[in-house]
Amino acid sequence: MAPQGGTVRSKGAYVCASAFLLTLCASGLRARDPSATPTESTPSSSLRIRKVRVLIVSQAPRVRLRSSDRLVVLDASGGVQGRFDPDTAVVITPRGGKSLRVGDSLRVSSGATIRSQDGAPIRVSQRQGDEWSPEFSYHGWIHLKVTEGRRLDVINHVDVESYVACVVANEVWPTFHEEAYRAQAIVSRSFVLYQMDRRPATDVDVTATQGSQVYRGIRTDGPGGRAAEATEYTRGLVLTHRSDTGRDQLFCTYYSAACGGMSQSAALLGAEGDVEPLHGGVACDYCRIAPGDNYRWGPETLSAADVLRRLAARYPSITSLGRIRRITPIERTPAGRPVTLRIYGTGGTSHDILAERFRVAIGGMVAKSTDCRITVGNGEVVFDEGKGFGHGLGLCQWGTQGQALEGKRAGEILAFYYPGSRLLRAY
C-alpha cells in the first residue's frame, strides 16, 4: 500500500511469548506440513492480539445499519440502551454535542456501539445525497462517534483473521495463484498488527482505503472463499526482522501492484520502517506479466493548472509558484527512479517535493508510479515512459503472481521481496 504523506517513526512491535519460528525449507512455506516442525524462538515481549479498529465510513451525515439478528445498542460505558428486531433498518443521525439519535426515538449521549445479538454480520450503508450507498456486511461490532460539524465516523471492531480475509479478497486479483493469496495474507496480517501496535490509545488502527489496506467487509464470492482459505492456511504467521538488539520485530510490510523492475527504499521516501527488508534494490522481472498498463504505461496528460490545483489541495504553499514551468528530478535511486522533484514556477520560484507525495497528490491513476518521465509544455504536464504501478516498496503483487506461476511457495516469495525478513508464528 502507498505511503500517504508525512513521516511517522516507530520502534514497531515484537512477537509475543508464544511466537514460533517457522522452518523455511527449500520448498518455502508449508504451514500444514508435519515435516516443517516449528522451532521455538526466544520471545522478545508481548504482542497483545485484540480486535482491529477499522474506519469504514468517515464524515457521513447519516448511517443505516441492519442485520438478520437483533441489534443491541450500547452506550460508552457498555450499558444496553435499546434493541431492534432482525432486519430492521436502523438509521443513526448525529445530534447536538456528541449525542446520537438511533432509530426513531432512541438517543445516546456520547458515541454508541452496536452489536448483533447472536453474532450475525451487520450491514452498513451511508447517506449520499438523496440516496443510500450500497450495503457492505461486516463481522464484529460497529462503533459510531460524532465528529466536528455533526458528522459520523463509523469504526468496525473485528478480529484480526476476519479482517485479513476481507482485505486479501480485495487486494489480490481474483485469478491469482493460491501461493500469491497466501503471501498476501501474511503480508496483510503483518501490516495490520504493526499498525495496531503503534496505536494502542487511539480510536482507529487503519482505514478501509488504499491509505492502509482496501477493506470492504465480507466477501462470499469466489475470491472471498479463496482469501478465507489462504488466511486460515497461514493463520498467525507474520513477517519480522531481527533488530539491533537481536529481537524479532514487526515492520511495516508495504506492497504495491507492480514494482516495474526494481523495488525502492522506504528510507528514500521518508516512509516509516527504515529496516533491512525495506531497503529496496530487489530486481524483479516477474511483474512483466501484469496486464495492460500495470507494467509499462504512458503517456498520460494533465493541464499544468490542474496539476497545480491538485498539489495545492494538499500543500497550499505551493500556490506561490504561480504557474508550473518545469518539473525536474533532483535525486534518484541507484536504479534511476526519481526520489525528489523540483517544481519550477514563474518568477524564478521553485518547490521541492518527494516524488511519491507528488504522485499521490495528483492521482495514482494518472502517474501510476514515480518511475516515469515528466515534461511540461504548452500548458500541459505529460507523464510518459512509466514503469510499474504503485510506490514500489516491499512486495510486488504481480511479481508474486509471476513467481507463484513458476512454482515458488509463499515463504520463498516473501523472503525474496523482504530480504533479511523472518517468518514467525505470532499466535
Summary of the structure (lengths in Angstrom):
residues: 427
radius of gyration: 23.0
end to end distance: 24.5
largest distance: 69.9
contacts: 1473
relative contact order: 0.16
helix: 24%
strand: 32%
